[in-house]
Amino acid sequence: MPNWCEGALKVRGTKENIKRFVLEGLHPVDLFGDAKSELTVNEFGDINSNETCWIEETRRGFVEGVEVYLSEYEDDERLTAVFDSKFAWGINADELLRTCKNTMSI
């Protein structure tokens, strides 16, 4: 059983970058790591889910629920999304950077 590193994962970018990071970089999974239904944007432009999501490109990085209220921001406005996260054994910054590069235009 791993030791867990828990904390806040902050992702900064434009409204479109944050949306792409959430939709393409976070994947809902069950307790056994099997994929569940993908995250979607609701009719207001927000993304909400109580699911645990695996962070793409990480070995054992997860986000505990997603609440991103994109409807509150203008398209070109920069914002910070904060996610409750946990990582097994340790956090690999290179894995997180790779996920951001693959999903956001940085």
C-alpha positions as CSV (number, residue, x, y, z in Angstrom):
1,M,0.0,0.0,0.0
2,P,1.5,3.4,-1.0
3,N,2.0,6.4,1.1
4,W,0.0,9.3,-0.4
5,C,1.1,12.8,-1.0
6,E,-2.0,15.0,-0.9
7,G,-2.4,18.7,-1.6
8,A,-3.7,21.3,-4.0
9,L,-2.8,21.1,-7.7
10,K,-3.0,24.6,-9.3
11,V,-3.3,25.0,-13.0
12,R,-3.1,28.4,-14.6
13,G,-4.1,29.5,-18.1
14,T,-6.8,31.0,-20.3
15,K,-10.3,29.8,-20.1
16,E,-9.8,27.6,-23.2
17,N,-6.5,26.1,-21.8
18,I,-8.1,25.2,-18.5
19,K,-11.1,23.6,-20.3
20,R,-8.8,21.6,-22.6
21,F,-6.6,20.5,-19.6
22,V,-9.7,19.2,-17.7
23,L,-11.4,17.5,-20.6
24,E,-8.2,15.9,-22.2
25,G,-5.9,15.6,-19.2
26,L,-8.2,14.3,-16.5
27,H,-9.9,10.8,-16.9
28,P,-12.5,9.5,-14.4
29,V,-11.6,6.1,-13.0
30,D,-13.0,3.7,-10.5
31,L,-11.1,2.2,-7.5
32,F,-9.5,-0.4,-9.8
33,G,-8.3,2.2,-12.4
34,D,-10.9,1.2,-15.0
35,A,-12.1,4.1,-17.1
36,K,-15.5,5.6,-16.5
37,S,-17.5,8.1,-18.6
38,E,-15.5,11.2,-19.8
39,L,-15.9,14.6,-18.3
40,T,-18.2,17.0,-20.1
41,V,-19.1,20.7,-20.2
42,N,-22.7,21.5,-19.0
43,E,-25.1,23.9,-20.7
44,F,-23.6,26.8,-18.8
45,G,-20.0,26.1,-19.8
46,D,-18.9,24.6,-16.4
47,I,-17.4,21.2,-15.6
48,N,-18.5,19.4,-12.5
49,S,-17.9,15.8,-11.4
50,N,-17.5,14.0,-8.1
51,E,-15.5,11.3,-9.7
52,T,-11.8,10.6,-8.9
53,C,-9.8,11.4,-12.1
54,W,-6.4,10.0,-13.1
55,I,-4.1,12.8,-14.3
56,E,-2.8,11.8,-17.8
57,E,0.9,11.1,-18.2
58,T,1.3,10.4,-14.4
59,R,2.0,7.0,-12.9
60,R,-0.3,7.4,-9.9
61,G,-1.6,11.0,-9.8
62,F,-5.3,11.6,-9.1
63,V,-7.7,14.6,-8.7
64,E,-10.5,14.2,-6.2
65,G,-13.6,15.7,-8.0
66,V,-13.7,18.5,-10.5
67,E,-15.4,21.8,-10.1
68,V,-14.5,24.4,-12.7
69,Y,-16.8,27.3,-13.3
70,L,-15.7,28.6,-16.7
71,S,-18.9,30.5,-17.3
72,E,-17.7,33.1,-14.7
73,Y,-14.7,34.2,-16.9
74,E,-14.2,35.9,-20.3
75,D,-12.6,33.9,-23.1
76,D,-9.2,35.7,-23.0
77,E,-9.1,36.1,-19.2
78,R,-6.4,34.1,-17.4
79,L,-7.5,32.1,-14.4
80,T,-6.3,29.5,-11.9
81,A,-8.1,26.3,-11.3
82,V,-7.3,24.4,-8.0
83,F,-7.9,20.7,-7.6
84,D,-7.6,18.5,-4.6
85,S,-5.0,15.9,-5.6
86,K,-3.1,12.9,-4.4
87,F,-0.1,11.1,-5.7
88,A,1.2,7.6,-4.7
89,W,4.7,7.7,-3.2
90,G,5.7,11.1,-4.7
91,I,5.0,13.8,-7.2
92,N,6.9,13.8,-10.5
93,A,6.9,17.4,-11.8
94,D,8.1,16.2,-15.3
95,E,4.9,14.1,-15.6
96,L,2.7,17.0,-14.7
97,L,4.6,19.3,-17.1
98,R,4.2,16.8,-19.9
99,T,0.4,16.7,-19.3
100,C,0.2,20.5,-19.5
101,K,2.3,20.6,-22.7
102,N,0.0,18.0,-24.3
103,T,-3.2,19.6,-23.3
104,M,-2.5,23.4,-23.1
105,S,-0.8,25.7,-25.6
106,I,2.1,26.8,-23.5
